[in-house]
Amino acid sequence: MSQAPEPDAEDFPTPLPWLARAGTAPYIPGHFSELLDNLTALLKDIDADPLVDRAFTWPGAASPVSLRQVLHHMGNCGLFTREGRPSRVLLTPAARHFLDTGDVAHLTAVLHAHVRFFGELLEAIGEGLTYDELNQAAVDSYGLTWKSLDQVRRRVHWMRGTGMVEYWTNGKIIPAEDGLALLSRLSLVRPSDLESQREAAGLAAELPEPPRLLAERLDEVTQEELQARRRVLGYIAGGANMTALSRLVDAATAGLSRSEFIQFSVEAFDVGKSSAEQSLNTLQGLDLLVQVGPDQFAATDLAVEWFTSGEAVDLIRHLHLHLTLLGETLDALASESDSSTLTAILAERYPASGLTRKDVTARIALLVEAGLAERIGNVTRRTALGTALAGSLPLQQRHDAHRDGAPSPAGTVAAEASERLPSPGRLAAEVVSSSTDSARYQRFERALAEAFRYLGADVEVHSGPAKTDMVVTLWLSPANRRRIAVEAKTDGAGLVTDQDVKFMRLSKHRARHHADRTVLIGPGFDTWVSQEAEKEGVAVLRAKQLAEAVLRHSVTPLYPHELVTMLLAGQADALEHTWSETERRTEALALVVNAMWKSANDPADIEFGAGALDVRDIWRETKTSLETPLDKKEIEEALAFLGSPCVAGVLERGGHHAITAPPELIASRLRSLASAIEAKAVGAAPLGSTPANAIGAFSGSLPAAPPEPDPSSNDIEPARVRSWAKAEGRPVNTRGRLPESLIREYRRAHGLPTDGDG
């Protein structure tokens, strides 16, 4: 958490720069009238016991909660700082000022200094606005990418609790006298200020020249070397930031022994000896340190060059040579993206990289730290300096770029087939782009049909007078299917109005097609349409939301009974919760496996515990990897899955668990299970495939007849099948026998005869 500005009895704290402020407002449970009492109880409790890893009970609550989780929900609000091991939380001077004086105006100013659109919300209210109107002001005027009213409600909750606004029965939030008095004392960011920042971000930046050795290395790097870079950044004592890396490189400039490096790291960053050892290995893997004797280490010449220049850009240049797709991540940030979208874009461009969302998040953090990217809410975009650097780095060749000029005939067929089958990235882009193509509304309908098929729904396309545009059917259970009528609305200006939607006809459309719900999908909807839809129980879905679902589904697939909430009125939050929980379980599984593998190869752990860990050991090993550590149940669920007979990746004895194979082999077994399920599936197309009767692809309809088969392709080369499968996002083993189902799919995609063809 960043250091809070010093409070002053007379003056308010100076607000942080807009982009440095938190996008999420702090959360305190309870009625707004209880807010100040609950906050006071929290501050007093922390003042009495600063340890983070303990329980805390809110006033009047029936059961305690994790203090770490409470602090996570408070975010970077200017009231707390963290330090030390074990982790402790301390009150800032601003928090103490509130405890001593109860000054709610100063408290509000502190939150304004650390949270975006806080004091600005007070100004935006004017003579009175609804929650929806305030949210629209945040999105339209301040560029905040909020998908629900949650963040506006949180801010209003604080404003009501501190007496700055009132909520009237007509649904309007009205500024109180105290709020108006406070407003005149706040330093506010205005939309015009942000517009100038956005314009400045598009200007060319002056990119510093790289030092001599680094420039030579960048000129010499080959595609083979770029493809061989390490995927995982690794642990660095003090964190992957300029300050920590500078201190570590500086300490090693004159050379030091292993024990000296470990001692320095322990004292400088308050880490354990095993963590310091791990940090040493990471720095060697990144070519910042090199072993120069039996037990001696020194900073590399390239590391010394960077340390001497002091340029963050030079550090990123250096790390780009050793960390998979670091510069390529910067290149992919040409437009605002969240980590899920960026992960999907990189997976499409570089399918063999294997980057996870966690890997991409680590790269984003490096780029933001170096000033090459900036966070706006939950999305990230390049700065002007980042744009300049992205254009100067040697990048890994994308899988869709031909290396040696014209491809072989078989390669041509593969490329054409790839273009016909919509990848998640292309499909998402088409959904958004076609939503404003009013002249060709059928294009939007085709894109929606492809998107819903990709998400696992059956699609019936109808269109025409007195008909709905399409009906999607979701398989929820053996006895339950849900049929939803889809009304696709395009608008060249990006806003569907009351002139475009006839709500009285929607019930007739549902009855005609035996559907039980309706969803409106378009580029955006005005307030009247949204309000009427809510009254009628009709779901409203923006094209961008559906596109984001496609991209997120490509990384973390959900089942139809989970995705259905996206198409039901008032249940968008439920989908976000499900997706977040699924992503967290996936992350938990990876963290548990890697913690156990680390222990199984640690001489000390092997000597004292045979390399086995209990649940508490795993919690200790993984607690710093996530902002909210795994709890006991999450760890036990991951162990139960890994220990099941089908996986057999973990062996349990007396409450201790030992890993039975390297993580790569456990992953390989899981892929083999997936392949076996696909091979035996009855009447089900593999995830992401396009049925034979699918609507034509975006560049045009599928050809009337498949290409003539290549006579030389009767004996399929496994390498070609694996390459094609990876490009299509299909799971495939790296060695051994290929599933017959996968070979059949490859033959169909390339127009080759299959065993069942006459």
KAURWO-V36095 format. One line per field, one symbol per residue. ss: DSSP state (A for helix, B for strand, O for the rest). psi: psi as a letter, one per 20 degrees, with the letter a starting at -180 (. if undefined). A space follows every 50 residues. Layout:
BEGIN
ss->???
psi->???
END
This chain:
BEGIN
ss->OOOOOOOOOOOOOOOOOAAAOBOOOOOOOOOAAAAAAAAAAAAAAAAAOO BOOOBBOOOOOOOOBBAAAAAAAAOOOOOBBBBOOOOBBBBOAAAAAAAA AOOAAAAAAAAAAABOOOAAAAAAAOOOBOAAAAAAAAAAAAOOOOOOOA AAAAAAAAAAAOOOBBBOOOOOBBBOAAAAAAAOOOOOOOAAAAAAAAAA AOOOOOOOOOOAAAAAAAAAOOAAAAAOOBOOOOOOOOOOOAAAAAAAAA AAOOOBBAAAAAAAAAAAAOOOAAAAAAAAAAAAAOOOBBBOOOOBBBBO AAAAAAAAAOOAAAAAAAAAOOBOOAAAAAAAOOOOBOAAAAAAAAAAAO OOOOOOAAAAAAAAAAAAAOOOBBBBOOBBBBOAAAAAAAOOOOOOOOOO OOOOOOOOAAAAAAAAAAAAOOOAAAAAAAAAAAOOOAAAAAAAAAAAAA AAAAOOOBBBBOOOOOOOOBBBBBBBBOOBBBBBBBBBBOOOOOOBOOOO OOAAAAAAAAAAOOOOBBBBBBOOBOAAAAAAAAAAOOBBBBAAAAAAAA AAAAAOOOOAAAAAAAAOOOOAAAAAAAAAAAAAAAAAAAAAAAAAAAAA OOAAAAAAAOOOBOAAAAAAAAOOOOOOOOOAAAAAAAAAAAAOOOOOOB BBBOOBBBBOOOAAAAAAAAAAAAAAAAAAOOOOOOOOOOOOOOOOOOOO OOOOOOOOOOAAAOOOOAAAAAAAAAAOOOOOOOOOOOOAAAAAAAAAAO OOOOOOOO
psi->pqpqqpqphgqqqpqqqgiiqqipqqpprrqhiighggggggghghhhoi pgmrqqpqpiqhqrrphghghghhanjjiqqqrrpqpqpqprhhghgghh hkohghghhgghiipqlfhhghhhhcipqrgghghhhggghjkpmpirjg hghgghgghghjjhrqoqijjqppprghghgghiiqoqpqhhghghgggh hiqqqopqqqrgghgghhhiprhghhhjqqgpgrpppiqmrggghggggg hjgjqrrghgggggggghjlrrhhhhghhggghghjkhqqpjahkqqqqr hhghgghghjphhhghgghhiippkghhgghikhrpqrhgghghghhghm hihjprhggghhgggghghjjirqpocjrqrqrhhhggghiiqpqqpqij pphlcprrghhggggghhhhoorgghgghhgggiijmhhmhhgggggggg ghghjjqqpopfrrqjqrgrppppohrhjpqpppppopoqphijopaiii pnhhihhhggghjlqirqppprhrqrgggggggghikpqppqhhggghhg ghhhgnqrrhihhhhhjppjkhhhgggggggghhhgggggggghghhghi johghgghjkjqqrghghgghihiiqgoqqrgggghggggghiqhhgliq ppokiqppqirqhhhghhghhhgghggghipokpqqpirpqhjqqqrhir qqqhqqqpqohjjhopphhhgggggghjkpppqirapqphhghggggghj kqqrhiq.
END
